[in-house]
Every structure is written in C-alpha cells, then in structure tokens.
Amino acid sequence: MKWTDSLDVAIALSEAHPDVDPTKLNFVELMRWVLALPGFQENETHCGEKKLEAIQQAWIDELN
C-alpha cells in the first residue's frame, strides 16, 4: 500500500483499530498508524496533509 491508496489504507486502519473514532484522530497519530500497517511500503517523506485527509475521510466513510 501507498499513501495514495486511501481506501485500502482506511480499511486496514478500521480493522486494526476498530474502536477508534477517526474524526478524533490527529494527523501525527494517523501518520504513525499508517506507517505501522503491515504491507505499507512508503515512508513519511511522501506523506502530506491532503493524503492524510483523504485517508481519514475514507475511514469515516467506511464506518458509515
């Protein structure tokens, strides 16, 4: 997975952290959690606010 795989990352995050409300998560913590996902292949230098927003929104959408 990469930063641009918003939906795949969101699904993996929702499975790894089922009790978390993604609207309450700050971007620093979100970035750490994404980097810790098994199969995630990029590092923080390729990360940006827009990519984190897309992941967070996909996670929110996944829960609804």
N, C-alpha and C positions, 0 to 999 in steps of 0.2 A: 504494500500500500504506500501511497504517497500523499502529500498534503492536498493535492487536487482531487483525491478520491473521497470526497466529502461524505457521501452516503455510506460507503464501505467502512470508513473510519467511525462514523456515527453509530452504525450498527454494532461494530466491535466495542465501542465505548459503552453503549447501552447494555451489552451483555456482560462486560467486565465490571460495570458499576451500576447495577440495576436499581439501587436505592437512592441514586443521586438525581437531584433536580438540575438539569443543565443550565437553567436560567440563573441559578445562584452561583455558578462556577466562574471564577475569574480566568482570564486568558493565560496567565502564567501557569496556573494549575492545569488547565486544559491542555496546554502545550506539553507539559510533563507527562500527562496521562497518555497523550497520543504517541509521544516518543517511546513510551514503555510498552506499547501494544506489540504483541508477537506479530512478526511479519511486516512491521512498519520499516521502510527502507531509507528514509531520508533523515536529515538532522535539522536542528533549529535554524540554521542559516537560510534554509529555503522556506521558512515559516514567515507569515505576515498576518497582520490584523484581519485582512479580508479573507484569508484562508481559514483562520480560526472562527471568524463569524459564520462562514459557510458551514463549517463542521458543527458548530453549536446550533445553528438553525436546522440543519439536517437531523441532529439528535432530538431537538424539540419536536420536529415534525414526525419523527419515528415514534415518539411516545404518544402522539395524538391520533 
